[in-house]
Amino acid sequence: QVQLVESGGGLVQAGGSLRLSCAASGSIFSVDDMGWYRQAPGKQRELVATITSGGRTNDADSVKGRFTISRDNGKNTVYLQMNSLKPEDTAVYYCNANVLHVSRSQYVVWGQGTQVTVSS
């Protein structure tokens, strides 16, 4: 059993900052790529940023220069530092991870989501 637990969402004014955290726990052998996605009301879920176990990152154009993804491999945790937030960043943010279980089975795991609301 593997799960992702997110924290750090909330309400912030435009121009403000938030930091999201997502910790993987359970019977984990290793964690490969981790990432953040978001889904705004009435829209499809979209990629925000991903990071490999080696630290290589990929960011959506809409967040480049404002959001930074990072991870702590020792804690199986991924972070999303969000600066210069805009009202259009309002969404439910989901953590995602490719996890190798101790059984050597590979799983794609999703967090439960955390709400980020940016007021204008």
N, C-alpha and C positions, 0 to 999 in steps of 0.2 A: 504494500500500500504506500503510495506517494501522494503528498498533497502540497499545494502552494498556498501560503497565507500572505495576503497583502495588507498593507497599512499605509497611512499617510495622506489619504484623500481628505477633501474638505471644501470649504467655501473661502474664496480669496478674491480680492479686488483685482481688476485689470492692472497689469504691471507688476503684480506680486509674484511670489515664489512658493512652491510646494516641493516636497521630496517624498516620493513613493518608495516603499520597500516591499520586497517579496522574498520570502524564505521558503525553500524547499525542504521538506522533512519526510522521514519514513525510511524504507529499506532501499537506500540509494547506494549504488556502486560509484556512479559518477554522473555529473550533469554536463551536457554539451551546450548547445546554443540556448540562450535565454533571451526573452524579449518582452516588450510591452506593446499592447494593441489598445485601441479605444473604439468605442461605439457611441455615437451621438444619437439622440432620439430621431427616429425615422431614417437613419442612415446605416450603411453596412459597416461591419467591423473593419478597421483599417490598421495597418502597421504604423507604429510610432518609431520604434527603434529596436535593434537586436544587437547582441554581443556574443561572440564565440567564447569558448573556454580560454582561448589565448588572448582575449581582449580586443579582437578586431570588431569594430562597430559599424552599423549601418543605420542611418537616420532618414526618416521621411523628409522630403523637401520642406514641408510645412513647419517643421520644428528645428531645422538646422540653425545652429547659432543660438538657440534658446534652451533646448533640452539636452541633457547629457546623461547617457546610460553608462553604468559602471557595475562591477560585480566584485564580490568577495568569495573566491572559490572555496576557501576554508570554511565558510559559513553557508555555502550553497545559497547565497543571497544576491539578488540583483536590485539595483537602485535606479530611480529615474529622478534626476534633479531638473525641475521645471522652473525656468526663469522667464521674466517678461511675458507672463501669461496673458492671453487674450480671451475674450468671451467665446470665440470659436473653438477654444480648447476644451470647452465644457463637454464632458462625456463620462461614461463609465470606462475606467481603465482596467485592463485585464493583463495579468502576468502570464507568461507562457514559458515552458521549459521542455527540452528534450532530455529525458532522464533514462539512464541505464540502471535498471533494477538489479539488486543483488543476484537475482536469478539469471541475469544477463539478457532479460527481455527489455526491449526499448519501448518507452512510452512517451507520448506527447501529453503533457499535463497543463491544465488551465487553472488559474486562480478564480476566486468567486467574484472578483471585480470590486473596485472601489470608486466611489463617485467623486469627480472633480468638477466644481462649479466655479466659474469665473464671472463675476459681476462687472458690469460696465460703469 
